[in-house]
Each structure stands twice: as structure tokens, then as C-alpha cells.
Amino acid sequence: MRRIDFYKTVTGVSPVEDFIDTLSDTQTKKILWVMKLIRELNPVPSQYFTKLVNTDDIWEVRVQTGGNIFRLLGFIEGDRLIVLTNGFQKKTQKTPKREIELAEARKREYLSREETKNG
């Protein structure tokens, strides 16, 4: 089973939790259901979890509920840990470049902190 963590800033803020808090109960339930699939299924169907091409190993959690499409971006660390860095409502066909760049920057910052912490 995989573990999913939410990235936290150096001040302890979790952007993904903050994003999920803005959603309706129905939308939140669907996101939690998709995260449960990602934790438990092997392999995970690509309609729910896929690697983004031309990125620094960024993965996308895909959630659709009603007419809304949501994405959570993150990365895989080790064999079993997925770290989600940011979330947004998708309004266009393409994943916004600024969201990918934000995920990549948070990944670098997270890994740098982990390296420092683990010496």
C-alpha cells in the first residue's frame, strides 16, 4: 500500500489541504475516494493517476465530479510515498504551466529539506 502525504511549507501550511477545504463535501468525498484508489490499487488506472510528460517527474491525480475537473499534482518519493504539492480546478485541456512549475519548485524544496533533515 502506498502512503500519500501533503507537502507542507516551512511554516507548516499545507496548500493541498487549503485547496480541499474550499471544495464542497461531494467534491471532497470524490477526491478522497480517488486517493484511496491510488493508495490501494496496483497498478493505478491512468484515468486517476498519471505521470506528466516534459516535467521533473511530476504526477497528476485526476478527479472528475459532476461538471468539475480537479487535479492534484505531486511526486513519488521512494517506492511507496506520494507527496501532493498543489491542487486546482482544471478549466482548460492543458495542465497550466504555472501549476507544474509550482509542483516542481515545491518538490525541489521538499527534497532539499529532507536531505538536510536526514543529513
C-alpha positions in Angstrom: 0.0 0.0 0.0 1.2 3.5 -0.9 1.2 6.4 1.5 0.0 9.8 0.5 1.4 12.9 2.2 0.6 16.5 1.7 3.5 18.9 1.1 3.9 21.5 3.9 5.7 24.8 3.7 8.4 25.6 6.1 5.8 27.4 8.2 3.6 24.2 8.3 0.9 25.4 5.8 -0.5 22.6 3.6 -1.6 24.1 0.2 -3.4 20.9 -0.8 -5.4 20.8 2.5 -6.2 24.5 2.0 -7.4 23.8 -1.6 -9.5 20.8 -0.5 -11.1 23.0 2.3 -12.5 25.3 -0.4 -14.5 22.4 -2.1 -18.0 21.1 -1.4 -18.5 17.9 0.6 -19.3 16.0 -2.5 -16.2 17.2 -4.3 -14.0 16.4 -1.2 -15.5 12.9 -1.0 -14.6 12.2 -4.6 -11.1 13.4 -4.1 -10.7 11.2 -1.0 -12.1 8.2 -2.9 -9.6 8.7 -5.8 -6.7 9.0 -3.2 -7.9 5.7 -1.7 -7.7 4.0 -5.1 -4.2 5.4 -5.6 -3.1 4.1 -2.2 -4.6 0.6 -2.7 -4.6 -0.3 -6.4 -1.6 -1.6 -8.3 -1.4 -0.6 -11.0 -3.5 2.6 -10.6 -5.7 3.2 -13.7 -4.3 6.2 -15.7 -7.7 7.9 -15.6 -6.9 8.6 -11.9 -3.1 8.9 -11.7 -0.6 9.6 -14.5 2.9 11.0 -15.0 3.0 14.3 -16.7 5.4 14.4 -19.7 8.1 17.0 -20.0 8.2 17.6 -16.3 10.6 16.9 -13.4 8.8 13.6 -12.6 5.5 15.3 -11.6 2.4 13.1 -11.3 -1.2 14.1 -11.6 -4.1 12.9 -9.5 -7.2 13.2 -11.7 -10.6 13.8 -10.2 -13.9 14.5 -12.1 -17.1 15.1 -10.3 -20.2 16.5 -11.9 -19.0 19.0 -14.5 -15.9 19.8 -12.5 -12.4 18.6 -13.1 -9.8 18.8 -10.3 -6.1 18.0 -10.3 -3.7 17.4 -7.5 0.0 17.5 -8.5 2.9 15.8 -6.7 5.8 13.4 -6.9 6.8 9.9 -5.9 9.5 9.6 -3.3 10.9 6.1 -2.8 8.7 3.1 -3.5 5.6 3.9 -1.5 5.3 7.6 -0.8 3.4 10.1 -2.9 3.8 13.8 -1.9 1.0 16.0 -3.2 2.2 19.6 -3.6 -0.8 21.6 -5.1 -4.3 21.3 -6.3 -6.5 23.3 -8.7 -9.7 23.2 -10.7 -8.9 22.4 -14.3 -10.6 24.7 -16.8 -8.6 24.1 -19.9 -7.5 21.0 -21.8 -3.8 21.5 -20.9 -2.5 21.5 -17.3 -1.4 25.1 -16.6 2.4 25.6 -16.8 2.4 27.7 -13.6 0.9 24.8 -11.7 3.5 22.4 -13.0 6.3 24.8 -12.2 4.9 25.3 -8.7 4.8 21.5 -8.2 8.4 21.2 -9.4 9.6 24.0 -7.1 7.9 22.5 -4.1 9.4 19.1 -5.0 12.9 20.6 -5.0 12.3 22.5 -1.8 10.8 19.3 -0.1 13.7 17.1 -1.2 16.2 19.7 -0.1 14.6 19.9 3.4 14.5 16.1 3.6 18.2 15.9 2.7 19.1 18.4 5.3 17.0 16.7 7.9 18.4 13.3 7.2 22.0 14.6 7.0 
